[in-house]
């Protein structure tokens, strides 16, 4: 192999390493926000944060920009980034949007000819959600979102899935906005089991009704806790 070819090969390996490092930083920051290590309202100073993580400010800035696009971070008038403080209006809005997308997906899934195969996939996602209850809050959040995304993905509607993914960052912020105890209750596998059963029945209206109850209960728990915290 020539020196030029070797050089090109090594450059490619270096590129892969940089991408991997950037993704690792992004995942670590997302986990810190989700798990409460970086609480809502925390100002993220690039200099201190890059030193703490041992990465360049350029790499950190890319990760922060991605988290801002996801909705986990917000920027003030001076351009300073902070961990998003979720408002009651945002909680209601995100649950309305998620219900619209997921209920449509569930109705489509109920009409699929291969419904039993889809139900087995959802049961697998439910089992992973149940297993995550022994782990950390970030792990539970990932499993919870993966379950709901699986419903959307099973619809086969790529536009619907893309729309759901665009709001998943804010959904992540909303899930943990009201604290650990509320998040654990909302993400329990037991609360998600009726969704799988409703979809398995093949009754789209039933699936829609169960999803409405699921999202309304979760929304009300979060808003009640946020209102109580605001009045404390």
C-alpha positions as CSV (number, residue, x, y, z in Angstrom):
1,X,0.0,0.0,0.0
2,X,1.4,3.4,-1.0
3,X,2.1,6.2,1.6
4,X,-0.7,8.3,0.0
5,X,-3.2,5.5,0.5
6,X,-2.1,4.9,4.0
7,X,-2.4,8.6,4.8
8,X,-5.9,8.7,3.5
9,X,-6.8,5.6,5.5
10,X,-5.4,7.1,8.7
11,X,-7.3,10.3,8.1
12,X,-10.5,8.4,7.7
13,X,-9.9,6.7,11.0
14,X,-9.3,10.0,12.7
15,X,-12.5,11.4,11.3
16,X,-14.4,8.4,12.8
17,X,-12.8,9.0,16.2
18,X,-13.8,12.7,16.2
19,X,-17.4,11.9,15.4
20,X,-17.5,9.3,18.1
21,X,-16.0,11.7,20.6
22,X,-18.6,14.4,19.7
23,X,-21.4,11.9,20.1
24,X,-20.1,10.7,23.5
25,X,-20.0,14.3,24.7
26,X,-23.6,14.8,23.4
27,X,-24.8,11.7,25.1
28,X,-23.1,12.6,28.4
29,X,-24.6,16.1,28.5
30,X,-28.1,14.8,27.5
31,X,-27.8,12.2,30.3
32,X,-26.7,14.9,32.8
33,X,-29.7,17.1,32.0
34,X,-32.1,14.2,32.0
35,X,-30.8,12.8,35.3
36,X,-30.8,16.2,37.0
37,X,-27.0,16.6,37.4
38,X,-27.5,19.8,35.4
39,X,-30.9,21.1,36.9
40,X,-33.3,23.3,35.0
41,X,-32.1,26.8,34.8
42,X,-28.4,25.9,35.1
43,X,-26.2,28.3,33.0
44,X,-23.7,26.4,30.9
45,X,-20.5,28.3,30.7
46,X,-18.4,26.9,27.8
47,X,-15.0,27.5,29.4
48,X,-15.8,25.7,32.7
49,X,-17.8,23.0,31.0
50,X,-15.2,22.2,28.4
51,X,-12.5,22.0,31.0
52,X,-14.6,19.7,33.2
53,X,-15.3,17.4,30.3
54,X,-11.8,17.5,28.9
55,X,-12.9,18.6,25.4
56,X,-12.3,21.5,23.1
57,X,-14.8,24.4,23.2
58,X,-15.5,23.7,19.5
59,X,-16.5,20.2,20.2
60,X,-18.6,21.3,23.2
61,X,-20.2,24.0,21.2
62,X,-21.4,21.5,18.6
63,X,-23.0,19.3,21.3
64,X,-24.6,22.3,23.0
65,X,-26.1,23.5,19.7
66,X,-27.5,20.0,19.1
67,X,-29.1,20.0,22.6
68,X,-30.6,23.5,21.9
69,X,-32.1,22.1,18.7
70,X,-33.6,19.2,20.7
71,X,-35.2,21.6,23.1
72,X,-33.2,20.7,26.2
73,X,-31.4,24.0,26.3
74,X,-32.5,27.6,25.8
75,X,-30.6,30.8,24.9
76,X,-31.3,34.1,26.5
77,X,-31.1,37.6,24.9
78,X,-27.3,37.7,25.5
79,X,-26.8,34.3,23.8
80,X,-26.1,32.4,27.0
81,X,-27.3,28.8,27.1
82,X,-29.1,27.3,30.1
83,X,-30.9,24.1,30.8
84,X,-34.5,24.6,29.8
85,X,-37.1,25.5,32.5
86,X,-40.3,23.9,31.3
87,X,-43.5,26.0,31.5
88,X,-47.0,24.7,32.2
89,X,-47.9,25.8,28.7
90,X,-45.1,23.7,27.2
91,X,-46.1,20.7,29.2
92,X,-49.7,20.9,27.8
93,X,-48.5,21.6,24.3
94,X,-46.1,18.7,24.1
95,X,-48.6,16.2,25.4
96,X,-51.2,17.4,22.8
97,X,-48.7,17.0,20.0
98,X,-47.5,13.6,21.2
99,X,-51.1,12.4,21.5
100,X,-51.9,13.6,18.0
101,X,-49.0,11.8,16.5
102,X,-49.1,8.6,18.6
103,X,-52.8,8.1,18.3
104,X,-52.7,8.5,14.6
105,X,-49.8,5.9,14.5
106,X,-51.7,3.5,16.7
107,X,-54.8,3.6,14.5
108,X,-52.7,2.8,11.5
109,X,-50.9,0.0,13.3
110,X,-54.2,-1.5,14.3
111,X,-55.2,-1.9,10.7
112,X,-51.9,-3.7,9.7
113,X,-52.2,-7.2,8.4
114,X,-49.1,-8.3,10.3
115,X,-50.4,-6.8,13.6
116,X,-49.3,-9.8,15.7
117,X,-45.7,-9.3,14.6
118,X,-45.9,-5.6,15.4
119,X,-47.4,-6.4,18.8
120,X,-44.4,-8.7,19.5
121,X,-42.1,-5.7,18.8
122,X,-44.1,-3.5,21.1
123,X,-44.0,-6.2,23.8
124,X,-40.2,-6.3,23.5
125,X,-40.1,-2.5,23.9
126,X,-42.3,-2.8,26.9
127,X,-40.1,-5.5,28.4
128,X,-37.1,-3.2,28.0
129,X,-39.0,-0.4,29.7
130,X,-39.8,-2.7,32.6
131,X,-36.1,-3.8,32.8
132,X,-35.0,-0.1,32.9
133,X,-36.9,0.4,36.1
134,X,-33.9,-1.2,37.8
135,X,-31.6,1.4,36.3
136,X,-31.2,5.2,36.3
137,X,-33.7,7.9,35.4
138,X,-31.9,8.6,32.1
139,X,-32.1,4.9,31.2
140,X,-35.8,4.9,32.0
141,X,-36.4,8.0,29.9
142,X,-34.6,6.4,27.0
143,X,-36.7,3.2,27.3
144,X,-39.9,5.2,27.7
145,X,-39.2,7.3,24.6
146,X,-38.1,4.2,22.6
147,X,-41.5,2.6,23.4
148,X,-43.5,5.5,22.1
149,X,-41.3,5.9,19.1
150,X,-41.8,2.2,18.3
151,X,-45.5,2.8,18.0
152,X,-44.9,5.7,15.6
153,X,-42.3,3.7,13.6
154,X,-44.7,0.8,13.2
155,X,-47.1,3.1,11.4
156,X,-44.6,3.1,8.5
157,X,-45.2,6.9,8.1
158,X,-41.8,8.5,7.9
159,X,-43.1,12.0,8.1
160,X,-45.0,11.1,11.3
161,X,-41.8,9.5,12.8
162,X,-39.7,12.5,11.8
163,X,-42.2,14.9,13.4
164,X,-42.2,12.8,16.6
165,X,-38.4,12.8,16.8
166,X,-38.4,16.6,16.4
167,X,-40.4,17.0,19.6
168,X,-38.6,14.2,21.5
169,X,-36.1,16.6,23.1
170,X,-38.8,18.7,24.6
171,X,-40.6,15.6,25.6
172,X,-37.5,14.5,27.4
173,X,-37.4,17.8,29.3
174,X,-41.1,17.5,30.2
175,X,-40.8,14.0,31.5
176,X,-38.3,15.0,34.1
177,X,-39.6,18.5,34.8
178,X,-41.6,17.6,37.8
179,X,-38.9,15.6,39.5
180,X,-37.8,12.0,40.1
181,X,-40.9,10.5,41.7
182,X,-43.4,11.8,39.1
183,X,-41.1,10.7,36.3
184,X,-40.9,7.2,37.8
185,X,-44.7,6.9,38.1
186,X,-45.3,8.2,34.5
187,X,-42.7,5.8,33.0
188,X,-43.7,2.6,34.7
189,X,-44.2,-0.4,32.4
190,X,-47.5,-1.1,34.1
191,X,-48.9,2.3,32.8
192,X,-47.8,1.3,29.3
193,X,-49.2,-2.3,29.2
194,X,-52.8,-1.2,28.4
195,X,-51.5,0.6,25.3
196,X,-50.0,-2.6,24.0
197,X,-53.2,-4.5,24.8
198,X,-55.4,-1.9,23.1
199,X,-53.2,-2.1,19.9
200,X,-53.2,-5.9,20.0
201,X,-57.0,-5.8,19.9
202,X,-56.9,-4.2,16.5
203,X,-59.5,-1.7,17.6
204,X,-58.2,1.8,16.6
205,X,-60.7,3.7,18.6
206,X,-59.9,1.7,21.7
207,X,-56.2,2.4,21.2
208,X,-56.9,6.1,20.7
209,X,-58.9,6.2,24.0
210,X,-56.2,4.4,26.0
211,X,-53.6,6.7,24.6
212,X,-55.7,9.7,25.5
213,X,-56.0,8.5,29.1
214,X,-52.3,7.7,29.3
215,X,-51.2,11.1,28.1
216,X,-53.8,13.0,30.1
217,X,-52.8,11.3,33.3
218,X,-49.1,11.9,32.7
219,X,-49.7,15.5,31.8
220,X,-51.9,16.2,34.9
221,X,-49.3,14.6,37.2
222,X,-46.6,16.8,35.9
223,X,-48.6,20.0,35.8
224,X,-49.9,19.4,39.4
225,X,-46.3,18.9,40.6
226,X,-45.1,22.0,38.8
227,X,-47.9,24.1,40.2
228,X,-47.2,22.8,43.7
229,X,-43.5,23.7,43.3
230,X,-44.3,27.2,42.1
231,X,-46.6,27.8,45.0
232,X,-44.2,26.5,47.6
